[in-house]
Amino acid sequence: MRIVGLLGLLLALSGCASERSIAFIYYPNHPGDQFPKTSQFAAEAQKECGRYGLVAVHDWESVTDFQRVRSFWRCVPR
């Protein structure tokens, strides 16, 4: 049992057991076109999660001060 606990602790500390997530921060009323559009967030998230063999799933969005919106995506196993 000690060995299993030790291996679990090592995985948690090394980052192998941590969950991956992606956050996009944008201003909906910003006139510039330097950043991807909100419709392109899914493709960008899929590309980033695909690097690790995972699939992106939209988690939630939040509106913060100054009308800034954060869109969160989780990377989950296929």
Backbone as JSON Lines, residues from 0, in Angstrom:
{"i":0,"aa":"M","n":[0.81,-1.18,0.0],"ca":[0.0,0.0,0.0],"c":[0.86,1.25,0.0]}
{"i":1,"aa":"R","n":[2.01,1.18,0.65],"ca":[2.91,2.33,0.66],"c":[3.42,2.64,-0.74]}
{"i":2,"aa":"I","n":[3.68,1.61,-1.51],"ca":[4.2,1.82,-2.86],"c":[3.16,2.51,-3.73]}
{"i":3,"aa":"V","n":[1.9,2.1,-3.62],"ca":[0.83,2.73,-4.4],"c":[0.67,4.19,-3.99]}
{"i":4,"aa":"G","n":[0.72,4.46,-2.7],"ca":[0.62,5.83,-2.22],"c":[1.78,6.68,-2.68]}
{"i":5,"aa":"L","n":[2.96,6.11,-2.66],"ca":[4.15,6.83,-3.1],"c":[4.08,7.13,-4.59]}
{"i":6,"aa":"L","n":[3.64,6.16,-5.38],"ca":[3.51,6.4,-6.82],"c":[2.46,7.47,-7.1]}
{"i":7,"aa":"G","n":[1.35,7.45,-6.4],"ca":[0.32,8.47,-6.57],"c":[0.83,9.85,-6.21]}
{"i":8,"aa":"L","n":[1.59,9.93,-5.15],"ca":[2.17,11.2,-4.73],"c":[3.17,11.71,-5.76]}
{"i":9,"aa":"L","n":[4.0,10.83,-6.28],"ca":[4.97,11.23,-7.3],"c":[4.27,11.71,-8.57]}
{"i":10,"aa":"L","n":[3.21,11.03,-9.0],"ca":[2.47,11.47,-10.18],"c":[1.83,12.84,-9.96]}
{"i":11,"aa":"A","n":[1.27,13.04,-8.79],"ca":[0.63,14.33,-8.49],"c":[1.65,15.45,-8.46]}
{"i":12,"aa":"L","n":[2.81,15.19,-7.9],"ca":[3.84,16.22,-7.83],"c":[4.51,16.49,-9.17]}
{"i":13,"aa":"S","n":[4.57,15.49,-10.02],"ca":[5.25,15.67,-11.3],"c":[4.36,16.36,-12.34]}
{"i":14,"aa":"G","n":[3.07,16.43,-12.09],"ca":[2.18,17.08,-13.04],"c":[1.52,16.12,-14.0]}
{"i":15,"aa":"C","n":[1.87,14.85,-13.95],"ca":[1.27,13.87,-14.85],"c":[-0.2,13.63,-14.52]}
{"i":16,"aa":"A","n":[-0.56,13.81,-13.29],"ca":[-1.93,13.56,-12.89],"c":[-2.79,14.82,-12.92]}
{"i":17,"aa":"S","n":[-2.2,15.94,-13.3],"ca":[-2.95,17.19,-13.29],"c":[-3.8,17.33,-14.55]}
{"i":18,"aa":"E","n":[-4.88,18.05,-14.4],"ca":[-5.8,18.26,-15.51],"c":[-5.32,19.45,-16.34]}
{"i":19,"aa":"R","n":[-5.48,19.36,-17.63],"ca":[-5.09,20.45,-18.52],"c":[-6.33,21.26,-18.87]}
{"i":20,"aa":"S","n":[-6.15,22.56,-18.95],"ca":[-7.26,23.43,-19.33],"c":[-6.72,24.61,-20.12]}
{"i":21,"aa":"I","n":[-7.62,25.23,-20.86],"ca":[-7.27,26.37,-21.7],"c":[-8.26,27.49,-21.39]}
{"i":22,"aa":"A","n":[-7.78,28.71,-21.31],"ca":[-8.65,29.85,-21.06],"c":[-8.4,30.9,-22.14]}
{"i":23,"aa":"F","n":[-9.48,31.42,-22.7],"ca":[-9.42,32.53,-23.64],"c":[-10.0,33.75,-22.94]}
{"i":24,"aa":"I","n":[-9.31,34.86,-23.0],"ca":[-9.8,36.1,-22.41],"c":[-9.99,37.09,-23.55]}
{"i":25,"aa":"Y","n":[-11.19,37.65,-23.63],"ca":[-11.46,38.57,-24.72],"c":[-12.44,39.65,-24.29]}
{"i":26,"aa":"Y","n":[-12.46,40.71,-25.05],"ca":[-13.39,41.81,-24.86],"c":[-14.36,41.79,-26.04]}
{"i":27,"aa":"P","n":[-15.63,41.53,-25.81],"ca":[-16.58,41.39,-26.92],"c":[-16.72,42.64,-27.77]}
{"i":28,"aa":"N","n":[-16.5,43.82,-27.21],"ca":[-16.7,45.07,-27.95],"c":[-15.41,45.66,-28.48]}
{"i":29,"aa":"H","n":[-14.33,44.89,-28.5],"ca":[-13.03,45.37,-28.97],"c":[-13.04,45.41,-30.5]}
{"i":30,"aa":"P","n":[-12.67,46.55,-31.1],"ca":[-12.72,46.66,-32.56],"c":[-11.57,45.98,-33.29]}
{"i":31,"aa":"G","n":[-10.48,45.64,-32.6],"ca":[-9.31,45.04,-33.25],"c":[-9.57,43.61,-33.69]}
{"i":32,"aa":"D","n":[-8.84,43.17,-34.71],"ca":[-9.01,41.79,-35.2],"c":[-7.7,41.02,-35.11]}
{"i":33,"aa":"Q","n":[-6.91,41.27,-34.06],"ca":[-5.63,40.6,-33.89],"c":[-5.79,39.22,-33.26]}
{"i":34,"aa":"F","n":[-6.88,38.99,-32.57],"ca":[-7.08,37.75,-31.85],"c":[-8.1,36.89,-32.57]}
{"i":35,"aa":"P","n":[-8.14,35.6,-32.31],"ca":[-9.15,34.75,-32.94],"c":[-10.55,35.16,-32.52]}
{"i":36,"aa":"K","n":[-11.5,35.0,-33.4],"ca":[-12.9,35.28,-33.09],"c":[-13.42,34.22,-32.14]}
{"i":37,"aa":"T","n":[-14.51,34.51,-31.46],"ca":[-15.06,33.55,-30.51],"c":[-15.48,32.26,-31.2]}
{"i":38,"aa":"S","n":[-15.84,32.34,-32.47],"ca":[-16.21,31.12,-33.2],"c":[-14.99,30.23,-33.47]}
{"i":39,"aa":"Q","n":[-13.8,30.78,-33.39],"ca":[-12.57,30.02,-33.64],"c":[-11.97,29.44,-32.36]}
{"i":40,"aa":"F","n":[-12.54,29.75,-31.2],"ca":[-12.0,29.25,-29.94],"c":[-12.02,27.72,-29.89]}
{"i":41,"aa":"A","n":[-13.09,27.12,-30.41],"ca":[-13.2,25.65,-30.37],"c":[-12.06,25.01,-31.16]}
{"i":42,"aa":"A","n":[-11.77,25.54,-32.34],"ca":[-10.69,24.99,-33.17],"c":[-9.34,25.17,-32.49]}
{"i":43,"aa":"E","n":[-9.12,26.33,-31.9],"ca":[-7.85,26.58,-31.21],"c":[-7.7,25.65,-30.0]}
{"i":44,"aa":"A","n":[-8.79,25.47,-29.25],"ca":[-8.74,24.59,-28.08],"c":[-8.49,23.14,-28.51]}
{"i":45,"aa":"Q","n":[-9.14,22.7,-29.6],"ca":[-8.93,21.33,-30.1],"c":[-7.47,21.14,-30.51]}
{"i":46,"aa":"K","n":[-6.89,22.15,-31.13],"ca":[-5.5,22.05,-31.57],"c":[-4.56,21.94,-30.37]}
{"i":47,"aa":"E","n":[-4.79,22.77,-29.35],"ca":[-3.94,22.74,-28.16],"c":[-4.07,21.42,-27.41]}
{"i":48,"aa":"C","n":[-5.3,20.93,-27.23],"ca":[-5.51,19.67,-26.51],"c":[-5.01,18.49,-27.33]}
{"i":49,"aa":"G","n":[-5.09,18.6,-28.66],"ca":[-4.62,17.53,-29.54],"c":[-3.14,17.25,-29.39]}
{"i":50,"aa":"R","n":[-2.38,18.23,-28.93],"ca":[-0.94,18.03,-28.71],"c":[-0.68,16.95,-27.67]}
{"i":51,"aa":"Y","n":[-1.63,16.77,-26.77],"ca":[-1.48,15.8,-25.68],"c":[-2.37,14.58,-25.88]}
{"i":52,"aa":"G","n":[-2.99,14.45,-27.06],"ca":[-3.85,13.32,-27.33],"c":[-5.19,13.42,-26.62]}
{"i":53,"aa":"L","n":[-5.64,14.65,-26.35],"ca":[-6.88,14.87,-25.63],"c":[-7.87,15.63,-26.51]}
{"i":54,"aa":"V","n":[-9.1,15.75,-26.04],"ca":[-10.15,16.46,-26.76],"c":[-10.62,17.62,-25.89]}
{"i":55,"aa":"A","n":[-10.88,18.77,-26.5],"ca":[-11.33,19.96,-25.77],"c":[-12.84,19.94,-25.58]}
{"i":56,"aa":"V","n":[-13.27,20.26,-24.36],"ca":[-14.68,20.36,-24.03],"c":[-14.9,21.72,-23.36]}
{"i":57,"aa":"H","n":[-15.9,22.47,-23.86],"ca":[-16.19,23.79,-23.28],"c":[-16.7,23.6,-21.86]}
{"i":58,"aa":"D","n":[-16.07,24.3,-20.93],"ca":[-16.42,24.15,-19.53],"c":[-17.38,25.25,-19.09]}
{"i":59,"aa":"W","n":[-16.98,26.5,-19.14],"ca":[-17.84,27.61,-18.74],"c":[-17.23,28.93,-19.16]}
{"i":60,"aa":"E","n":[-18.03,29.99,-19.05],"ca":[-17.58,31.35,-19.34],"c":[-17.91,32.23,-18.16]}
{"i":61,"aa":"S","n":[-17.12,33.26,-17.98],"ca":[-17.39,34.21,-16.91],"c":[-17.15,35.62,-17.42]}
{"i":62,"aa":"V","n":[-17.97,36.54,-16.94],"ca":[-17.82,37.95,-17.28],"c":[-17.22,38.63,-16.06]}
{"i":63,"aa":"T","n":[-16.12,39.34,-16.28],"ca":[-15.44,39.99,-15.17],"c":[-15.53,41.5,-15.34]}
{"i":64,"aa":"D","n":[-14.73,42.2,-14.6],"ca":[-14.73,43.66,-14.67],"c":[-14.34,44.16,-16.07]}
{"i":65,"aa":"F","n":[-14.78,45.34,-16.4],"ca":[-14.51,45.99,-17.68],"c":[-15.02,45.18,-18.87]}
{"i":66,"aa":"Q","n":[-16.09,44.41,-18.66],"ca":[-16.73,43.6,-19.7],"c":[-15.76,42.62,-20.35]}
{"i":67,"aa":"R","n":[-14.85,42.11,-19.59],"ca":[-13.91,41.1,-20.08],"c":[-14.55,39.73,-19.88]}
{"i":68,"aa":"V","n":[-14.45,38.88,-20.88],"ca":[-15.06,37.56,-20.83],"c":[-13.95,36.52,-20.85]}
{"i":69,"aa":"R","n":[-14.07,35.53,-19.96],"ca":[-13.12,34.41,-19.95],"c":[-13.88,33.15,-20.34]}
{"i":70,"aa":"S","n":[-13.37,32.44,-21.32],"ca":[-13.96,31.2,-21.78],"c":[-13.0,30.08,-21.44]}
{"i":71,"aa":"F","n":[-13.49,29.1,-20.67],"ca":[-12.63,28.01,-20.19],"c":[-12.97,26.7,-20.94]}
{"i":72,"aa":"W","n":[-11.92,25.99,-21.32],"ca":[-12.03,24.7,-22.01],"c":[-11.2,23.69,-21.24]}
{"i":73,"aa":"R","n":[-11.72,22.49,-21.05],"ca":[-10.99,21.39,-20.4],"c":[-10.53,20.39,-21.44]}
{"i":74,"aa":"C","n":[-9.37,19.82,-21.23],"ca":[-8.86,18.76,-22.08],"c":[-9.18,17.42,-21.4]}
{"i":75,"aa":"V","n":[-9.94,16.59,-22.09],"ca":[-10.34,15.29,-21.52],"c":[-9.86,14.17,-22.44]}
{"i":76,"aa":"P","n":[-9.69,12.97,-21.91],"ca":[-9.28,11.83,-22.75],"c":[-10.32,11.52,-23.82]}
{"i":77,"aa":"R","n":[-9.84,10.98,-24.92],"ca":[-10.74,10.63,-26.03],"c":[-11.63,9.51,-25.69]}
